[in-house]
Amino acid sequence: MDEPWCCGWAPYPNSNPQTLDAVFGPGGWSLSYFEYADANAIFNDNTCYVFMEGGEGHTDYMESFFSTNQTLIEQWVFNGGSLFINAAPNVGDGLSCGFGDVWLWYPYAWPGDVMYGTDALTHPIWNGPFTPLALEMWGPSYSHGYVTGSGLTPLIVDTYTPDQWVLSEKSWGMGHVFFGTMTTASWHWPNTECVNIRQNMHSYMYLMCGLILSEGLLNFTAHKTIDGAQVKWQTTDTKPGYYFEVAKSRNGNNWELFALLTANELNTYSLNDTKPFNGKSYYRLSYMDDNGNTKEQKIAPIEIATPLEIYPIPADNYFVVETAGAESSNYTLLSASGQKMQIDIHTGIDEVLIKIAHLPAGIYLLQIDQNDARTYSRIIID
């Protein structure tokens, strides 16, 4: 299928490959199709930037490919990759893009103007390297949708409905994602300026992941052990005065310093953590120079499941939830119809007691929110 690689107005009838050639050079990028692509061969340490484009003939394939490989893709971005997801179909009802709660909603075609996002004037895409640029753009259908989700920075918005975002950015761990609903630049005016902006988008995303992945001196992993967790890494280069900083995080955003080690002649290092976080968490290794500057950084995920016990079941006047960190979780009891029920919670260490004597007999659903993760358990009340 030709779309979304052609066809628009001259002088840029094949604007997607033209913009990629301009940024990476002819032969400097490769093309794969969603229905045939091997996700593991794409989303790995050898890849820095991926542009996922879906038009009218591709969006169903794109949606299937993303949903099948969502965990792999999100982890790849988290570790420092840059991803540009863009779709402008005239079919379907929307695309769940993951990364929390991001959606592309369509079909919805703007016949006219878009402009820069309110908070985006200082963003690098408006400053080159390709110029001239225009802050206001238009076209017979600049976009076929809009982007929603938390944690997004709007970069291009609808002139008449500024809360409808055409292009947004989100940081995810060490990586970045662009979410767009734009048609190809060949449908945008002013012609040259709009093509330059698209080229700047590709340049920026490649630069961001290149800064993180460029040196490649570290091989960092985290593993579950009998006593907790172990992190290991290898390096091919150490210098006097350099050191390693190891941190851990429940959610990949808030980090706690775990250890500092001086770099020495060893090529292989390891550390044990006897008190790892329960559930999915992350370890971060930073290679620091003698001035405290980060030379390279790697993140490794790990999942340590602590058994969850709920008793007695069936319950009468109360039931107990027992698991690591139970006292720091949030609990919601839902009826079969989805109604939130009033409960009385008493916390201990790694356990909570929930009183339910006032509730009628029946089947309920207990929602447990802990460390950005949500689980459900069935509760039977006699």
C-alpha positions as CSV (number, residue, x, y, z in Angstrom):
1,M,0.0,0.0,0.0
2,D,1.2,3.5,-0.8
3,E,-0.4,5.4,2.0
4,P,0.8,7.0,4.2
5,W,4.0,7.4,2.2
6,C,2.4,9.2,-0.7
7,C,0.5,11.1,-2.2
8,G,0.1,14.8,-1.6
9,W,0.8,18.1,-3.3
10,A,4.1,19.0,-5.1
11,P,6.9,19.7,-4.4
12,Y,6.7,17.1,-1.6
13,P,4.4,14.3,-2.9
14,N,6.2,11.6,-0.8
15,S,6.9,13.8,2.2
16,N,7.5,11.0,4.8
17,P,10.4,9.4,3.0
18,Q,11.7,12.8,1.9
19,T,11.8,14.1,5.4
20,L,13.5,10.9,6.7
21,D,16.1,11.2,3.9
22,A,16.7,14.8,4.8
23,V,17.4,13.9,8.4
24,F,19.2,10.6,8.2
25,G,20.3,10.5,4.6
26,P,19.2,8.1,1.9
27,G,19.7,4.6,3.2
28,G,20.1,5.8,6.7
29,W,16.8,4.5,7.9
30,S,14.8,1.3,7.3
31,L,11.1,0.6,6.5
32,S,9.0,-2.2,8.1
33,Y,5.3,-2.9,7.8
34,F,3.2,-3.6,10.8
35,E,1.7,-6.9,9.6
36,Y,5.2,-8.4,8.9
37,A,7.5,-6.6,11.4
38,D,9.4,-8.5,14.2
39,A,9.0,-6.2,17.2
40,N,12.0,-7.8,19.1
41,A,14.2,-7.1,16.1
42,I,13.2,-3.4,16.2
43,F,12.8,-2.5,19.9
44,N,16.1,-3.4,21.3
45,D,19.4,-1.8,22.4
46,N,20.5,-1.4,18.8
47,T,17.7,0.9,17.9
48,C,17.5,4.5,19.0
49,Y,14.4,6.0,17.3
50,V,11.3,4.5,15.8
51,F,8.6,6.4,13.8
52,M,5.3,4.5,13.7
53,E,2.9,6.0,11.1
54,G,-0.6,4.8,10.4
55,G,-2.9,6.1,7.6
56,E,-6.3,5.0,6.4
57,G,-5.0,1.7,5.1
58,H,-2.6,1.0,8.0
59,T,-4.2,1.9,11.3
60,D,-5.8,-1.4,12.1
61,Y,-2.5,-3.1,11.5
62,M,-0.8,-0.4,13.6
63,E,-3.3,-0.9,16.5
64,S,-2.8,-4.7,16.4
65,F,1.0,-4.4,16.3
66,F,1.1,-1.9,19.2
67,S,-1.4,-3.8,21.5
68,T,0.5,-7.1,20.9
69,N,3.9,-5.5,21.7
70,Q,2.9,-2.8,24.2
71,T,5.0,-4.0,27.1
72,L,8.1,-4.4,25.0
73,I,7.7,-1.0,23.4
74,E,7.0,0.8,26.7
75,Q,10.0,-0.8,28.3
76,W,12.2,0.1,25.3
77,V,11.2,3.8,25.6
78,F,11.7,3.6,29.4
79,N,15.3,2.5,28.9
80,G,16.0,5.6,26.7
81,G,14.4,5.0,23.3
82,S,12.5,7.7,21.3
83,L,9.2,6.8,19.7
84,F,6.9,8.9,17.4
85,I,3.4,7.5,17.1
86,N,1.3,9.3,14.4
87,A,-2.0,8.3,12.9
88,A,-4.4,10.2,10.7
89,P,-7.0,7.8,9.4
90,N,-10.5,8.4,8.1
91,V,-11.6,5.2,9.7
92,G,-11.9,3.7,13.2
93,D,-12.8,5.2,16.5
94,G,-9.5,5.7,18.2
95,L,-6.2,4.2,19.2
96,S,-5.1,3.4,22.7
97,C,-1.4,4.3,22.8
98,G,-0.6,3.0,26.3
99,F,2.1,5.0,28.2
100,G,-0.5,5.5,30.9
101,D,-3.7,6.8,29.4
102,V,-2.8,8.3,26.0
103,W,-5.3,8.0,23.2
104,L,-5.5,9.2,19.6
105,W,-9.1,10.0,18.8
106,Y,-10.4,9.9,15.2
107,P,-11.9,10.4,12.7
108,Y,-12.0,14.1,13.1
109,A,-10.7,16.3,10.3
110,W,-9.7,20.0,10.7
111,P,-10.2,21.9,7.5
112,G,-8.0,24.7,8.7
113,D,-5.4,26.2,11.0
114,V,-3.2,24.8,13.7
115,M,-0.6,26.6,15.7
116,Y,2.1,26.0,18.3
117,G,1.1,24.8,21.7
118,T,0.9,27.5,24.4
119,D,3.8,26.2,26.4
120,A,5.9,25.0,23.5
121,L,7.7,28.0,22.1
122,T,11.0,27.1,23.6
123,H,10.8,23.5,22.3
124,P,13.7,22.6,20.0
125,I,11.4,21.7,17.0
126,W,10.7,25.4,16.6
127,N,14.4,26.3,16.5
128,G,15.9,24.1,13.8
129,P,18.1,22.6,12.5
130,F,15.9,22.9,9.4
131,T,14.7,26.4,8.7
132,P,12.7,28.6,7.8
133,L,9.8,27.7,10.2
134,A,6.2,28.8,10.7
135,L,4.3,28.9,14.0
136,E,0.9,28.9,12.3
137,M,0.1,26.3,9.7
138,W,-3.0,25.2,7.7
139,G,-4.2,22.8,5.1
140,P,-7.3,21.1,3.7
141,S,-7.0,18.6,6.5
142,Y,-3.9,19.2,8.6
143,S,-5.0,16.5,11.1
144,H,-7.6,13.7,11.4
145,G,-7.8,13.5,15.1
146,Y,-6.6,14.8,18.5
147,V,-4.5,13.5,21.4
148,T,-5.6,13.1,25.0
149,G,-3.8,11.8,28.1
150,S,-2.1,12.8,31.3
151,G,1.5,14.1,31.6
152,L,1.4,15.4,28.0
153,T,3.0,18.7,26.7
154,P,1.0,20.1,23.8
155,L,3.3,21.2,20.9
156,I,0.8,21.8,18.1
157,V,-2.9,22.6,18.8
158,D,-6.1,23.5,16.9
159,T,-6.3,27.3,16.5
160,Y,-10.1,27.4,17.2
161,T,-10.2,24.7,19.9
162,P,-6.8,24.9,21.7
163,D,-7.7,22.0,24.0
164,Q,-7.6,19.7,21.0
165,W,-4.0,18.7,20.6
166,V,-2.5,17.6,17.3
167,L,1.0,16.8,18.6
168,S,2.0,16.2,22.2
169,E,5.1,15.0,23.9
170,K,5.5,12.8,27.0
171,S,8.6,11.6,28.9
172,W,8.6,8.0,29.9
173,G,11.4,6.9,32.1
174,M,14.6,7.9,30.3
175,G,12.9,8.1,26.9
176,H,10.5,10.3,25.0
177,V,7.3,9.8,23.0
178,F,5.6,12.1,20.4
179,F,1.9,11.4,19.9
180,G,0.5,12.9,16.7
181,T,-2.7,12.9,14.5
182,M,-1.2,14.7,11.6
183,T,-1.6,13.9,7.9
184,T,1.7,13.8,6.0
185,A,3.5,17.1,5.6
186,S,2.6,17.2,1.9
187,W,-0.9,18.3,2.9
188,H,0.3,21.2,5.0
189,W,1.0,24.8,4.3
190,P,3.2,26.8,4.1
191,N,4.9,24.0,2.2
192,T,8.6,24.3,3.0
193,E,8.1,25.5,6.6
194,C,5.8,22.6,7.4
195,V,8.2,20.0,6.0
196,N,11.0,21.6,7.9
197,I,9.0,21.3,11.2
198,R,8.5,17.6,10.5
199,Q,12.2,17.2,9.9
200,N,12.9,19.0,13.1
201,M,10.7,16.5,14.9
202,H,12.7,13.6,13.7
203,S,16.0,15.3,14.4
204,Y,14.9,16.1,18.0
205,M,13.7,12.6,18.8
206,Y,16.9,11.1,17.4
207,L,19.1,13.6,19.4
208,M,17.3,12.8,22.6
209,C,17.9,9.0,22.5
210,G,21.3,9.5,21.0
211,L,22.4,11.4,24.1
212,I,21.4,8.5,26.3
213,L,22.5,5.6,24.2
214,S,25.6,6.9,22.5
215,E,28.4,5.6,24.6
216,G,27.2,2.1,25.3
217,L,29.9,1.2,27.9
218,L,27.5,-0.4,30.4
219,N,25.6,-3.7,30.4
220,F,23.2,-3.5,33.4
221,T,20.7,-6.1,34.6
222,A,18.6,-6.8,37.7
223,H,17.6,-10.3,38.9
224,K,15.5,-11.8,41.7
225,T,17.4,-13.9,44.2
226,I,16.4,-16.1,47.2
227,D,17.3,-13.2,49.6
228,G,15.9,-10.3,47.5
229,A,17.5,-8.8,44.3
230,Q,20.8,-8.5,42.7
231,V,22.1,-6.0,40.1
232,K,25.0,-6.7,37.9
233,W,26.9,-4.7,35.3
234,Q,29.8,-4.8,33.0
235,T,31.9,-2.0,31.6
236,T,34.7,-1.9,29.1
237,D,36.2,1.4,30.3
238,T,36.9,2.9,33.8
239,K,38.9,6.0,34.6
240,P,40.5,7.3,37.8
241,G,38.1,9.2,40.0
242,Y,35.0,7.9,38.2
243,Y,32.3,6.0,40.2
244,F,29.0,4.2,40.0
245,E,25.8,5.4,41.6
246,V,23.0,2.9,42.0
247,A,19.4,3.9,42.8
248,K,16.1,2.2,43.0
249,S,12.5,3.3,42.3
250,R,9.0,1.9,42.8
251,N,7.7,3.8,39.7
252,G,10.7,4.8,37.6
253,N,10.2,8.5,38.5
254,N,11.1,8.9,42.2
255,W,14.6,7.4,43.0
256,E,16.3,6.4,46.2
257,L,20.1,6.2,46.4
258,F,21.0,2.6,47.0
259,A,24.8,2.5,46.7
260,L,28.0,4.3,45.6
261,L,31.0,2.3,44.2
262,T,34.3,3.5,43.1
263,A,35.2,2.4,39.6
264,N,38.3,0.2,39.5
265,E,40.1,-2.3,37.3
266,L,37.2,-4.8,37.5
267,N,35.1,-5.3,34.4
268,T,32.2,-6.9,36.3
269,Y,30.3,-5.6,39.3
270,S,27.4,-6.8,41.4
271,L,25.3,-5.7,44.4
272,N,22.7,-7.4,46.5
273,D,19.5,-5.7,47.8
274,T,18.0,-7.6,50.7
275,K,15.0,-5.2,50.9
276,P,13.8,-4.8,47.3
277,F,10.4,-3.2,46.6
278,N,7.5,-5.5,46.2
279,G,6.0,-5.9,42.7
280,K,7.5,-4.2,39.7
281,S,10.2,-1.8,40.3
282,Y,13.4,-0.4,38.8
283,Y,17.1,-0.1,39.4
284,R,19.2,2.7,37.8
285,L,23.0,2.7,37.3
286,S,24.7,6.0,36.7
287,Y,28.4,6.1,35.6
288,M,29.7,9.4,37.0
289,D,32.9,11.3,36.3
290,D,35.2,12.9,38.9
291,N,33.1,16.1,38.7
292,G,29.8,14.4,39.4
293,N,28.6,14.5,35.8
294,T,26.6,11.6,34.5
295,K,28.6,9.9,31.6
296,E,26.1,7.1,31.0
297,Q,22.9,5.8,32.6
298,K,21.0,2.5,32.3
299,I,17.8,1.3,33.9
300,A,16.8,-2.3,34.6
301,P,13.3,-3.5,35.6
302,I,12.6,-6.2,38.1
303,E,9.4,-7.8,39.5
304,I,9.3,-9.5,42.9
305,A,5.9,-10.8,43.7
306,T,5.0,-11.2,47.4
307,P,2.1,-13.6,47.9
308,L,-1.2,-11.9,48.5
309,E,-3.5,-13.6,51.1
310,I,-7.1,-12.6,51.9
311,Y,-8.9,-14.5,54.7
312,P,-11.3,-15.6,55.9
313,I,-13.3,-16.3,52.7
314,P,-16.2,-16.4,52.8
315,A,-16.1,-13.4,55.2
316,D,-18.6,-12.4,57.8
317,N,-17.8,-9.4,59.9
318,Y,-14.3,-8.7,58.5
319,F,-11.5,-10.0,56.3
320,V,-7.7,-9.5,56.4
321,V,-5.4,-8.6,53.5
322,E,-1.8,-9.7,54.1
323,T,1.1,-8.8,51.7
324,A,4.3,-6.8,51.8
325,G,3.4,-3.1,52.1
326,A,-0.3,-3.8,52.6
327,E,-0.6,-0.8,55.0
328,S,0.5,1.6,52.2
329,S,-2.0,0.5,49.7
330,N,-5.5,1.9,48.9
331,Y,-8.5,-0.3,49.0
332,T,-11.9,0.1,47.3
333,L,-14.7,-2.5,47.7
334,L,-17.1,-2.6,44.7
335,S,-20.5,-4.3,44.5
336,A,-21.5,-6.5,41.6
337,S,-23.0,-3.4,39.9
338,G,-19.7,-1.4,40.3
339,Q,-20.9,0.7,43.3
340,K,-18.3,1.7,45.8
341,M,-19.1,0.3,49.3
342,Q,-18.3,2.0,52.6
343,I,-15.6,0.0,54.5
344,D,-13.7,0.5,57.8
345,I,-9.9,-0.1,57.4
346,H,-7.5,-0.8,60.2
347,T,-3.8,-1.1,59.3
348,G,-0.9,-3.1,60.7
349,I,2.5,-4.0,59.4
350,D,2.1,-5.8,56.0
351,E,-1.6,-6.4,56.8
352,V,-4.9,-4.6,57.0
353,L,-8.2,-5.6,58.6
354,I,-11.3,-4.5,56.7
355,K,-14.6,-4.5,58.6
356,I,-17.7,-5.3,56.5
357,A,-20.3,-6.3,59.1
358,H,-22.8,-3.7,57.8
359,L,-22.8,-5.1,54.2
360,P,-25.3,-7.5,52.8
361,A,-24.3,-11.0,51.8
362,G,-23.1,-11.3,48.2
363,I,-20.1,-11.2,45.9
364,Y,-17.9,-8.1,45.8
365,L,-14.7,-7.0,44.1
366,L,-11.8,-5.6,46.2
367,Q,-9.6,-3.1,44.2
368,I,-6.1,-2.8,45.6
369,D,-3.9,0.1,44.4
370,Q,-0.2,-0.1,45.3
371,N,2.8,1.6,43.7
372,D,1.0,2.6,40.5
373,A,-0.3,-1.0,40.1
374,R,-3.9,-2.1,40.5
375,T,-5.1,-5.6,41.3
376,Y,-8.5,-7.1,42.0
377,S,-9.7,-10.0,44.2
378,R,-13.1,-11.5,44.6
379,I,-14.6,-11.2,48.1
380,I,-17.6,-13.4,49.2
381,I,-19.6,-12.1,52.2
382,D,-21.9,-14.5,54.0
